[in-house]
Amino acid sequence: MEKSCSLLVHFEKGASALANEIKEALESSDVPAKIDAMKKAIMLLLNGESLPQLFITIVRYVLPSDDHTVQKLLLFYLEIIEKTDAKGQVLPEMILICQNLRNNLQHPNEYIRGVTLRFLCRLSEVEIFEPLIPSILSNLEHRHPYVRRNAILAIMSIYKLPQCEHLLVDAPEMIEKVLSSDQDPSAKRNAFLMLFNCAQDQAIKYLLTNADRVSEWGELLQMVVLELIRKVCRTNKAEKGKYIKIIISLLNAPSAAVMYECAGTLVSLSSAPSAIRAAANTYCQLLMSQSDNNVKLIVLDRLNELKSSHRDIMVDMIMDILRVLSSPNLDIQRKTLDIVLELITPRNVNEVVLTLKKEVMKTQGGELEKGVEYRQMLIQAIHSCAIKFPEVASTVVHLLMDFLGDSNVASAMDVIVFVREIIETNLKLRVSIVTRLLDTFYQIRAASVFCCALWIIGEYCLSLSEVESGITTIKQCLGDLPFFSVSEESEAADGSTKKSPQTNSIIASSKRPAILADGTYATQSAASETVFSPPTVVQGSLSAVNLRALLLTGDFFLGAVVCCTLTKLILRLEEVQSSKTEVNKTSSTALLIIVSMLQLGQSSVLPHPMDNDSYDRICVCIKLLCNTDDEMREIWLKSCRESFVNMLSDKQLHETEEIKAKAQMSISQPDDLIDFYYLKSRKGMSLLELEDEVQDDLKRATGEFTKDGNDSNKLNRILQLTGFSDPVYAEAYVTVHQYDIVMDVTIINRTKETLQNLCLELATMGDLKLVERPQNYTLAPESSKQIKANIKVSSTETGVIFGNIVYETSNVLERNVIVLNDIHIDIMDYISPAVCSEAAFRTMWAEFEWENKVAVNTSIQDEKEFLDHIINSTNMKCLTAPSALEGGCGFLAANLYAKSVFGEDALVNVSIEKQGDGKLSGYIRIRSKTQGIALSLGDKITLKQKGSS
């Protein structure tokens, strides 16, 4: 059970009776029974059973079988049984196996020869190989390529064993002859692979000799050639000039896999502009030629990496990348837009926006499966372009305003937010945007879109005609007044007195304004009793989702926004209208609408009354229209807009900081070597090498070549596993790299005795999995041993690694056990600060089902200091603008966001209040899609929120 194994298959172990059944089946002449018995025997061996009694039976009854399946299972059996004794000597009975293997290597059937040669690749016993060498070499000239390619692999495996070098001294020369003469692509690939691993100089010599013909070789051989080039250039960078020509020739290979590997190799070896441009072109070709979405996503990742390090070159490829938007996959489209938006410059922004406009128009047809979501992404992309380059806003804003009535509320909201920002940042478009907005106001369906549109009308209708048009448009969308008839309310009141309490509650909750055939409103109860309103009630429809219909469903926040907008328009009308009579008339109409809104909110027609906040706002509007002072006019007409301008400034500053944070920090050391390119000898250097030299010099001059990190930080990751007084001292250096945890454990024998069968046994709790089984070691007195343990991570849930060290001494028969300290894997190693829009944050907050609510319990008394402490402790990004956190009101609310290496989103909302005694109270809410990250982050915050100590 302690043997290392790459495969564990559960199998119910049987007693000796099962072994007897297997033995009987093997002795029978029934081939299917033998196959089934061999499978059972192999499963038992894999699960730790030895079954020594079966060996002779298998030699007698299975070895002579001619069935191919039986022979293949026999080789599996021979691979997993013990072939050596305790001293490492080959067991005598293996001689019987050697004769059978030699017969198989000379068998007339090529399949038997091939599988036997593959089996030999997994052996390491010299005594078994010695009598088989002539037969193995003879298979190099076999007529069938299946046999030849496996013979080459067998020779490579034997030659790589240190104790078998004397058996095949001239193997590289023989394989080189096979490489030159064989025509089978797989055999040539295996032959080159053998030279690559066993005689690299000969492989390089062969490659450089045939450099002009590499493009004609098969796909498999070309892949190995690229692997060789990467290995050679990694160890000796000065040699890369010899291989650049070969790589360039393979960029146009017919195989997509070769093209992809070739582009990656070129990027890793050279930073010359021509090399990067050639690699990027290759990636773009793959994007258009490959239909597999997974391939496209991988290639887009490579382009994203190129964009980060070679943005100036990738800018020229932007239109080629945009062609990938033709793919119907949303993930591909999203990733493509993310790349493109970071490559936009004043030179290409017009072309990009034109392409995005065409894509938006395609979504109108309804032919795309997920056209609504795709349109929303395109609108956000156009929004980003227009904010960065205001001059293109005029070409897209009117097109996008056609989608204000989109059935997808999120898409319509993106449009109106875009319009709100453009009308402020690009004042030349103010008149046309206001006119267009008033024309399309009737198409809006969502309350949130209405609120934003009304705010725009109230703030940016400045001229007399615009103000009058704004008031007229709002009046038309509201319809005739009042919003309900008196008969409806009296009927509702009468019905409430006649019905029983239970029936009354049912009817009251079910009363809704409904439309009749003649277009007038009526009220319909659950009992289908219909009461007709007077014919003077305004025509409209609840089914047609417009402004009046939304108000009649009880959306009084929208009603308050309507009242505020009318108030702003009347205040501005007083400034631009010279006729006091007209102003008074319009003001009276607005007051009537506002009072009708209050009357609607206090009526019993709707299922619930108006909320206090909306009531107070509407009352303020009435007071303001009845008696206006200059201070209030200043607040309503100027301060609101100034606040919006400040918000945009903060947003722009926030985005600028993000760009600076993403930019690579370059540090040049004072004593760094500087090579002068123009003083160098250019003899024998290709143009690509010259460009590469220039790029390397630029990187050195700007300090891009820096060390990986500060060695002092590594000391923080060293964990003590045992005590100083224990006979065996152990400490671990833990490295976390995304999905892998590597533990480099140092074990020191502090005794004067030799420790035998010393084993580091580890176990995990959480979503952690050990990759390797522990091995036994012998540790000399006062010596040390480095042991590496690899652990796979599958989620951000906090995991624990625990275990012990077990060893034996010559004096004590019992095994000694030292329990190790637990290692807690920190969630901070898996999450990193990230940025998302406020709308995306709110959407995720509503969708995520896991929430962890942590009460604030801290000795910190300053709200901002506590927030900074939480941000630093959780490694998250604060999405709330700094201006929103200013001031000392005693309250603070902020949103934090981070993303894990597994693509999980972590959302945190901090809401705190300062009490009268100076202490902070409140809650920190964590939401995520998975339970692990919510619980782990909550535990981290609970542990760290006490304070800096």
N, C-alpha and C positions, 0 to 999 in steps of 0.2 A: 504493500500500500504506500510505502514511502518513495517509490520510484516516480520520477518525473513523467508526466503523461500529458499529451496535448488534447485528449478527448476523454470525457467521463460520460458513460452511458449507464443509466440505472438498470439493473437487472436483478430480479428476485433470486437470491442464492439458494440453491438446493442442497440437500444433504448428499451423502455418498450414493444414495439411491439414484439421484439425477446423473451422477458420473457413470453409474452402471448402465443407465438407459442410453447415454451417449455412446458408451463402449459397444453395446449391442447393435446400435444403429450403424456405427462405423464398420462393424464386422459384416454387416449384411451387404447384399449385392445391389440393393435398391439405391440408385443414385440420388433421387430427391431426399431420401432419408439421411444419406450421408451428408448432403448439403446442409440440412436442418441441424444435424448433430454437430457439424463443424461450427456453425454459427453459435450454437449454445455454448460450445467449448470456448470459443473466442470471447463471448460475453462474460463467462465466468472468470477467465484469465484477466480481463480488463478490470474486474471488480475485486481482484486480490486473491483469487483461488489459485493454487499451484497446479493441481491435477497431474502429478507425475506419472500416475498409472496409465494415462492415455497415450504417452509418447510412443511406446512400442506398438500399440494398436494402430496408431496413425502411420507409423513407418511400414507396418505390414499390409494394411488394407487401404490406405489413402494414397500413399506414394505411387503405387502402380496405376492408379486411375487415369484414364485418358480424358475424362470430362474437364473442360476448361474452367468451369465454375469451381469444381472441387480443387483443381490445381491453384486457382487464385486464392481460395480460402486457406489452402495449405500454406501458402506463402505468408498470409496474414498471421496464421498460427505460429509459424517459425519466427516471424518478426518480434512477437511479444513474449515468447518463452525465454527463460533464462538459458543463456548459452555458455556461461562461465561459472566456475565454482567460487568459493569464498576467497581463494587466492588470485582470482583473475585468470585462471587457466581454462582453456576451452574444454568443455565436457567431452569425454571419449565418444559418446553416442552421436556427437555432431559429425563424426566421420561418415556415418550413414547418410546424413543429409548432403554432405559434399558430393557424394557420388550422384545423388539424384539431381542436384543443381547442375553438375557437369552434363548430365544427360539432357536436362532441359535446355541448356545453352547450345546443344547440338541437335535439338529436336527439329524435325522437318517443318513443323508449324511455326510460322513467324510470331503468332500471338504468344505462344508458350515461351519462346525466346525473349520477347519483349518484356513480358511481366516479370520474368526471372531477372533480367538485367535491372529493372526498376527496383526489384526487391534487394538486389545487391547494394544499391545506393544507400540503404538504411542500415547496413551492417558495419561493424568496426573491428571485427576479429581477424587478425592477420592469418591465423591458422586456417580459416575457412577460405580466404582469398587465394592463398598460395597455389593450390592445385587447379584453380579456375582461371588463372591469368591467360594461358594460351587460348582457351575457349572464348574468353571475353574479347581478346584482340582479333580473333578470327571473325567475330561478328561485325567488325568495322567494315568488312568488305561484303557483307550480306546484300542480297539483291533488293530486299525490301527496306524502304527508308525508316519504317517503324522500329526495326531492329537496330539499324545503324545509329539513329538518334539516341536510343536508350543505351546502346553500348558506349557512346561518348559520355553520357552522364555517369555511367557506372565507373568509367576510367577516371573521370574528374573526382568522383567521391573517394575512390581508392587513393588517388594521388594526393589528395588534400590531407589524408591521415598521416600524421608524423611517422608512425611506425611502419608505414607501407611504401615509403618513397623508394626503397631499394627494389620493390617489385616492378615498378614502371618508371625506370630512370629516364628513358627517352620518350615518355608519353607526350610532352609538348610538341616534339618534332613530328610524331605520328599524326597527332591531331591537326597540325598545321597542313600536312599533306592532304588529309581528309577535307579540310576547309577549302583548299585550292581545287580539289578535284570533284567533290560532291556537288550535285545539282539540286538536292532537296532543300527547300528553304529552312525547314525545321532542323535538319541535320547541320546545316551551315551555322544556324543560330546557336545550337548547342556547342558546336566546335569552337566558335568564337567566344562563347561564354566560358568554356574551359580554359582557353588561353587568357582571357580576361582575369579569371580568378587564380590561375596557377602559374602563368607565365606572362605577366602584363607587358613586358618589353616586346615579346614576340607579337602580341596582339596589337600594340601600337605600331610596330614595324609593318605588319600586314595592312593595317588601316591606312597609314600614310602612303604605302606603296599603291594602294587601290583607291586613293582618295577621289579620283575622277569618276569612279564607277559606283560610289556609295549610293547615289540616287537611283541606281538600277537594282539594288539589292532588295530582298523581301522585307516586308514590314517587321517581322520578328527580329531579323538581324539588325535592322536600322535602330530598333529600340535599344538593343544591347550596345550598339555603337554610341548612342547618346549617353547611356549610363557610364560607359568607359570615359568619354570625354569629360563628363561632370567630375568623375573621380580623379582623373589626371589633373584637371585644372584646379580642383580644390586643393590638392597637395602642392601644386607648383603653378602659381598664377602666371608666371612668365611664359609658360608653354601655350597659353590659350590662343595666341596668334596663329599657331599651326592648324587649329581646328575650326576657326571661325568660318572659313570657306566651306568646310563640310557641313556645318550647321546651316549656313545660308542656302546651300543646295538642297537641303532636306525640307526647307520651309514650304516648298511646292510639291511635296510628296503626295501621292494619291491617297494615302491612309490618313484619316482624321486623327488617329491616336499619335502617329508620328509627328504630324504638324503641331499638335498640342504640346507634346513633350519637347519638340524642337524649339518652340517659342519660349517655353519655360526655361530651357537650358540657355538660350541666347540672353534672356533677361538676367539670369543668375551670373553669367560670365562677363557681360559687357554692359556698361552704362552709356555707351556712345549713342547719340541721337538717331543715327541711321539704324542701329541695331534695335533700339526700342521701337522705332517706327515700323520696322519690319515685323517685329513680334506682335505689335498691336494690330497691324493689317492682317496677320495670320489669325489672330483671335476673332477679328470681325468676320473673316471668311467662314470660320467655324460657326459663328452665330447664325449666319444665313444658310449654311449648307446642312446643319444638323437639325433634325426634327425632334430629338429627345429633349424634353424640357429640363431634365436634370443636367444634361451636358451644357445647355445654355446658361443655367444658373451658375455652374462651375466656371465657365468661361467669363461670365460677367464678374465673378469674384476676382479673377485674375486681372481683368481690365480695371477694376476698382483699386487693386494694389498698384497697378501702373499709374493710375491717376494720382495716387498719394505721393509717389516719388518722382513722377515725370509729367507733371500737369501741363507744361508748355507744349510738349509733344502731343499729348492726348487731346488738346484743344482742337487740333486739326482733324481728329477722327470723330468729332461729335456727330456729324450727319450720318456716318456709317453706323454708329451705335444706335442712333434714333430709328434706324430701319428695323430694329428688333421689336419695336412696338407693334408690328404686325402680328406678333404672337398673341393668341387669345388668353394666355396664362397671366393671371393677375400678379403673381409673384415676380415673373420676368418683367412685366411692365413696370412694376413698382421699383425694382432694382435698377432698371434702365433709366427711369426718370431721376432717381437719386444720383446716379453717375453723371447724367447730362447736366443737371442743375448746378453742379460744382465745376463744370467746364465752360459755362457761358461767359462770353466776353462781349464787349461792345461790337466786335467785328462779326460775331456769328449769332447774336441774339435775335436778329430779324428772321433769319432762316429757321431758327429753332421755334420761335413763336408761330411762324407760318405753318410749320409741320404740326405743332400742337393744336392749332386752330382746325386744321384738316381732320385731325383725329377726333376733336370734339364734335365736329359735324357728322362724323361717321357714327357716333353714338346716338344720334337723333333717330336713326332709322329703326332701331330696335332689333337689328340683326345680331348684335353681339350678345352672348349669353349673359355676361356680367357687365353690361354696358353702363349701368347706373354707377357702380363702384369705380369703373374705369374712368367715367366722366368726372367723378369727384376728384380722382387723382390728377387728371389733366387740369382741372380748374385750379387746384392747389399749386401745380407746377407753373401755370401761367401767372398766377398771383405772385409767386416768388420771382419770376422773371420781371414782371412789371414793377415790383418794389425795387429791385436792384437797378433796373434800367427804365426809368419813368417814360422815356421817349416812345416806348413800344406800347404803353398802356392804351393809347388812343386807338390802336388797331384791334384790340381784343375786348375792351370793356363793354362795348355795345353788343357784341356777339354773346358774351357771357350773361348779360342781363336778360337775354331770352330765357334763361334757365331759372329765373327767380320763382317761377311757378312749378318747378320740378317736383315730381312726386317724392323724390328722395330729399328729405328735409336737410340732411347733412350737406348734400350737394348745393341746395339752394342757399343754405347758411354760409357756405364757403364763398358763394358768389357775392352775397350782400356784404360780407365782411371785406371782401376784396374791393368792392365799390366804395365802401366807407373809407378805406385807407387811401385809395387812388384819388378820391375827390379832395382829400386834404393835402396829399403830397404833390398833386398835379393840378394846380388851380386853373390852368388853361382849359381843362375838361369839365369844369364845374357846371357851366350852363348846359352843355349837351347831356351830362350825366343826370342832372336834375330833371331836364325835360324828358329824357328816356325813362327815368324812374317813375315819373308821374304817369306816363303812358302805359307802363307795364304793371302799375300798382294793383290793378284789378286781377292780375293773374296769380298773385301771391296766395299761397294756401296755408303756410305754417305760421303759427303765432310768433315764434321766435324771429322769423324773417320779417314779419310785420313790424315788430318792435324796433329792429335795426333800421328798417326802411323809414319808419316814422321819425326816428331820431335824425336821420340824414335830411329828411324834408324840413324838420324843425330848425336844423342848424345851417343849412346851405341854401335855402330859398331866401335870397337877399333882395332881389328887385321886386317892384310892385306886382308885375305880371306873374312872377314865380310864386309870391306869397298868395295871391288870389287863386292861382291855379292849385296850389297845395291845399288851401282851405276847401275849394270846390271839390277836389278829388276825394278828400276825406269825407265830406258831407255825402257825396254820391255813394261811397262804399258803405257808409253807415245806414243809409236809407232814410225813410220818413220817420218822424218822431210822433209819438213816443215809441219806445222799443216794444211795448206790450199794451194791450187795450185794458181799459178799466173793467170791462165785462169779464175778461179772463181772470183778473185778480179776485173780483167779487164772486165769480163762480167757484174759484178755488177755495175762497173762504167759506162759502155756503156748503160746498162739498165736505169740507173738513168738519163742520158742525153736525152734518147729517150722518156721516159714516161713523162706524165704530173706530176706536183708536188704532186697531191693527190695520183695518182697511184704509183708514186715513193715511197712515204712514206709507202704505203701498202706493196709493194713488199720488201722494205728494212727491214721492221719489221717482214716479214714472212720468210725471207731466213734462212734456217737452213742446216747444213751438214746432208746428208742422205746417207744410205747404198744401194748400188746396188746389183744385183743378183750375180755378180762376186766378191763381197767383197770390191769394191773400193768406194770411197766417191764421192758424187755429191752434187750440190746445187739445191734445188727445190723452185720455187717461188709459190706465191698464185695462179697464173694462170696456175699451173701445167706445167710450162716450165722447163725442166730439162736440165742442162748443165753438161756434163760428164767431170770429171777431168782426168788428165793423169794417166795411169796405174801404175805410180811409187808411187802414194799416198798410205799411209799405210792402211792396212786392219784393220778394227775395226767396232764397231757398237755403234750408239747412244742409241739404245734400251738396249744394255747390259751396265748397269751403271757401268763404270769403270773410271779410272783416266783420260784418254784422253777424254772420252765422257763428263765428268764434266767440263773439261777445255773448250771444244767446245761450252758449253752453256753459257760461259762468267763468270765463277767463277774465277776471277783473284786473289782473296785472296789465294785460293788454289794454283794457279800458283806461287804466291810469296813464299809460303811455300815450294813448290817443288824446286824453285831456291835456297832458303836458305839451304835446306837439301843437295842439290848437292854441294853447296859451302863448307859446313862443311865437307862433305865427301872428297872433293878434298884437303882441308887443312889438314885433318888427313892423307890422302894418302901420302902427302908430308913428313909426319913424319915417316911413316912405310914402305914406298917403297924406296928402294935404287936406283932403276933405274930411272934417270931423264927423259929418253926418254918415258918410260911408263907413268910417271906422266904428262908430257907435252901433250902426246897423249890423255889421259883421260881428262885432263883439257880443251883441245880444244873441245872435244866432249861435255863437260858440258857447255862451253861457247856458243856452237852452239845451244844447247837446250834453254839456257837462252835468247839468242838473238831471237830465233824463238818465244819464249813466248812474248817478246816485240813486235815482228812483228805481232803476232796474235792479241794482244791488240790494235794495231794501225790500223788494217785492217778494211775494211767496210763489211766483211763477217758476223761478229757478230752484234747483234742488238744494242749494246752499247759499247763504247770504254773502255779501262782500266782506273780504278780510279787512282788518283794521288798517294795515299799511296802505292798501289801495285807497281806502276811504279817506285817510289823512292826506294823501297826495292830491286827491281830487278836491278836497276842501281847500287846500292851499291854492290850487289853481283858481277857484272861485274868488277867494279873497284877493288874489293878485289882480284879477281882471276888474274887480270892483274898486280897488284902491292900490295904485302902483306908485312906489317910490323909486328914486334913482338907484338906490343901493340894490334893491331886489332885481331891478331891470338889468343892472350890471352882472349880477350873478347868473341870471337865466340866459342872457344873450351872449355873454363872453366867457364866463368862468368854466362853463361846461365844455366848451370847445377847447379852451386852454388845457384843461385836464386831459382831453383826448390827445392833444398835441404832445403833452408830456409823456403819455403812455406810449405813443409811437416812438418818441425819442429813446425811451428806456428799452423798447423792443429792439431798435436798431443798435443801441449800445450793447445789448445782450448778444445779438448775433455777431457783432464785431469781435467781442470777447471770445466767442466760440471759435471763430475763424483763427484768431491768434492762438488759441489753445491747441487747435489741431495742427498748426504749423510746427514743423520740426525745429526744436531748439538746437542750435549749432554752437558748439564751444570749441574754440581753437586754443590749444596750449601754447605758451610762449616759446617753448623749445622744440615745437614741431618742425619737421623737415619740410622745406619747400623746394620743389623741383621746378626749374625754369624750362618750360616746354620749348621755347624758341632756341634755347642753347643746346638742346639734345640732338644727338645724331638720329637722323630719320632713315638711315640706310636699311633697306630690307623690311621696312614696316609698311603694312597695308594702310589704306585710308581709314578703315575701321579701327585699326590699332592706334593710329594717330588721334582719332576722335576720342578713343577710350582714354588715352594718356591725358588729354585735355580735361576730360570729365573728372578723372581721378585727382588731377592737380586742383581743380576747382573745389572738389570735396575736401581736400586737405586744407585748402586756404580758408574755407568757410567753416571748418571744424566739424564736418559731417562724420568723419571717421573718429568716433569716440569709443571709449571703453564701455563694456556692457553695464557696468554699475559699480557702486561703491562696495568694496569688500566688507566694510564694517557692517553693512546692512545684513550680510549673511549670518553674522553672529546672533542676530535676533531670532533666527530660525533654527538654532541648535537647541535641542531638547534633551534633558538628562533623563535617561530611562531607568537607571539603577542608582543605588546609593554608593557613596565613596567607600563604605566599609564592606560592601559585597565582594565576594571572591572574583566575580566577573563584573567589570564596569562597562556600561554601554551608554552611548549617546547617539542621537539621530539628527541629521540635517535634512529637513523636509522641504522639498521643492514641489510647488503646485504649478502645473502647466495645463490649464484648461481641463481636459478630460482625464489627465493623468496626475497621479501623485507618486513621486519618487522619494523613497526613504533611503538615505545613505547612512547606514548604521555602522558605527565604529565599536568593535568589541575588544576589550583588553583583558587578557588573563593576568590577574594580579597575584596568582599563587605561584609556588615553586613546582607545581605538578603539571604534567601534560593532560589537557582536557580532551577527551575522546567523544566522538559522536555529538559534538556541540551543535545545537540546532536552535535557530531563532524562529519560534512559533508565533504567528500573528493571527489575529481574528479581527473582524470588523463588525460594526453596528451602524445601521443606516444604509444609504444607497452607495456603499463602497464594496468593491469586489477585488479579492486578491488574484493576481494574474498567474503567479508561479507558486509551485509547492516548495516548502522549505527543504534545504539540503543539509547534510551533516558535514561537519568540519572537524579537523584535529588542530588544536591550538597548543603551541609549545609554551613552556613557562615564560611569563612576563612578555609575551608577544601579543600582537594585535591582528585583527582581521577586519577588512571592509566588506560588508554585506549590503547588497542593494535589493530592495523590495519594491515592486511595481504594483500600484493599486489603481483600478479604474473607478472613475466617478461618473454617475449617471444622473445626478440632480444636485441642486444646491442645498439639500437638506443637510444640517449639521451632522457629521459622522464622527465616530469614535474608533480609534485603532488601539487595541489592547493585545496583550500576549505575555509570553515568558521565554526565558532562555533555559534550555534543558541540556545537561551535559553529564558525562560519566568520567570518573577517575579510576586509575589502576588499583587503588586501595579499597574503594567502596564499590560494592556490586550494585547498589541502588542508584537510580538516576537522581541527580540534584536539579531542583527547579528554582529559578529566581523570577519572581513576578515583576513585570515591567510597569512603569508609570503609564497611564493612559495618555494617548495623543488625541486632542480634539482638533478636528479640521475646521478651520474658521470659515464662515460664509463670506467673509470679506475677501477671500482669495478668489471668489467666483463672480462677484458683482463689480461693476464699474459704473461711474457716473454716465448718464445718458441724457439726451434732450428730446422732448416731444412737445407738440403744440398743446395749448390749453384745451382745445376741443378734443384732441386725441386722448388727453389725460382723463377728461370727464367721461368719454366713451368707455375707456377701459375700466374706470372706477365703477361705472354702472354694470359692466358685463362680468367683472371678476367676482367669483362666488366665495372665495376664501378671505375672511377678514380677521385680523388679530388686533384687539383693542388693548392698549397698554396705558395704564393710568400714570400721569406725571408724578414722580416722586423724587425730588432733587433738592439739593442745598443751594443751587444757583438761584439768584434772585432777579437777574436781568433777563428779560424775554429774548432779546437778540443774542445774548451770550449763550443762552441755553440752546437756541436754534443752531448756532454755529457749532456748538459741542455735539449735537445730534448729527449734523451734516458730516463732521470730521469722523465721528465714531462709526457711522454707517456707510461711508464712502459713496454718498449719493449726491445728486445735483439738485439745487434749489431752483424750482421753476418760477417761483413768485418773484416779480420784479423788485429790485432793491428799493425803489421809491415807495412801494406798497408796504414795506417793512419799516419805513422811517417813522419817527414820532414816538411819543411816550404815552399812549392812550391806555395802557394797561392790558390791552388785548393783542394777540398775535395769531395769525393763521397763515400757514405756508404749505405748499405742495412740494414734495421731494420725489425724484424719479431715478431709477437705476435699472440696468439691464444685466442679466447674467450671461455667462459664456454659453449657456445652453439655449439662449434666446428667450428666457423668461423675463417678464416685466415685473418690477417691484415698485408699487405705488405707496407713498406715505403722506398722510395729512397730519400736520402738527397744529393743534388748536390749544392755546394756553391763555390763562388769565392770571393777572397779579392780584392776590388777595389783599385785604386790608393790613394783615400782619407782615406783608412783604414777600410771602412765599408764593410760589407758582403752583397753579393747579390746572387741570385739563386732561386731555387725552391725546395719545398718538395712535392713529389708526393705520394699519398696514393691510393692503389688499394685493392679492396676486391670483393667478390662475391655478396655481398648485399649492397644496397645503404646506409642503416642505419649506419653501422660501418665506411664507408668512410666519410660520412658527419660529424658524431660525432667526429671522430678522427681529422678531419680537423679543426673543431671548437675548439677543445682542443688545438691543436698546434697553431692556430691563437691567442688564448688567452694567451698561456704560452711562446711564442717564444720571447717576448720582452726582457726577462732577468730574473734573479733570483728574482727580486722584484715582 
